[in-house]
């Protein structure tokens, strides 16, 4: 815990009574939103896979999973929260601690964040600050330490602000990806993080425990990739369902998540065999890219796309709240400690398509990801989703559009905020885009 | 075949009655507090003008920001889709269509069949749209319809910021304090709007012919500024404010024809 005799640099002293009141209000609203999101997902698919039941339960951020984490904590386990996908979760698991991602998807807390930083700041950041102010997020509250990777400007300052309340470990990420000195630098960061985690948890990361943790990740990636393969063909699962499964990984138990995802895939395999599609195979196939969309409030875009008229289906994404979580396995050659650490360093740095990177060819890896997805997943249109204040994604749009124009795939830039009030406007735009994708049939 | 199209917008509702590819009736009114009622009135006016009744209408399509409140609608079409359809119908060479309405400015690219291939909408602020002129006319204490002619008398340009209606207004106030003349301030308002709209078009690429529609297309001041900005002459069809409704009526006609097959 932080030494509270030190004066806060950012966070105000909010009276206990106000914290409790606000927390209760927002929590009640959030539980309603979680229930509503799931009800709408059920409605979208009249015979939703049985296996989704598990994920519906795990989606309750105030429910079963946080209780489990609490129980583990009471048995002496440490919880290590993280704010970016660059945090090496395998090292956390290898030290017998629990990794959990703590970025906030709550709209209401972004207004509280406005008390600390201007509204121009990315709402993901403001909302995470607000969540901390009223102690809303069970996962953030239960975190004994946080790993913050200094990717965008927002994340960099967020870690300072959260440092008022939590032990926070910053990780320096090099901005130029494809150079040997960057990889060397990042490998040092990873090694240092290993030492820090060991010291903090009091558990030594051994060759055996790290190998086991990497294997847990491997199995999860395998299950995830199986799910993604199933989304290549005619639609067999709604995009929102697959996205929830995908995102739940960051707070769920990794081994159980993998079992449940495999079970879902078994079920979906049968549906493919029976040509039991979740919506007509000519439904426009959409990919989403851009700012991460965090459960539960920030579910409005996938909901709009899949409930619009005409309707679309999301079959792929390029987001750090989505496929990027699990897309790439850690490539280990020899199971020595050095080699495993090297493989982890490479996986987290090289596989990422985050717009915080540049290189001689700019963020070429992201373009390649998008073009590959379009081809392999047969994408008909891309929605480029950006929240106001998300500078890096906003700026990369021009390049992405150029690349997609070249292969004649329409892309629409949709900007929004952490608010529910602009759903009407967004609907107009999303429907016009989907109408455009179906136009050649409709007119 | 008779079809009907309605554009239920933020400020006005517009209705077009179409008979075998010709407009035979049109009417409009303020959307007001009860858009459905306003829409019903406009429909009955337009049908009256056409000497027809609702039972003659084969298919009714609606568009506009309040489309969910549109009465009689058999189907809906997006505002951009409607603009593309009607824009190419009215100006066959149209490849870029700009629609500047009360609260929203849109630009879209379309092909020779009137099918939209790309579009952009102004950001969540009315600074590039008609409401901006309205707010600024209040600040200048001139009537809305006088703003355009007034701006044409300006001898030079004085830049203001139109990133936001509210900030734009405070910029206008500082021009007033600097004792700039009314024509110059009026021109500054249109220039600022034209800046916003033209940067939207540049995101799509400027493909002639460029057609300007929507209520603001009737404002000579905005048109002059936009032409200056784009370095070309935008084409303005007759009745630019009815283009959305016409697009809906044309969509209704294609859908009715498809149903009949």
Interface residues (C-beta under 8 A of the other chain):
Chain A: X309 X410 X412 X413 X415 X417 X422 X424 X425 X428 X429 X431 X432 X433 X435 X436 X439 X440 X443
Chain B: X65 X76 X77 X78 X79 X80 X81 X85 X113 X114 X115 X116 X117 X118 X119 X120 X121 X123 X124 X251 X254
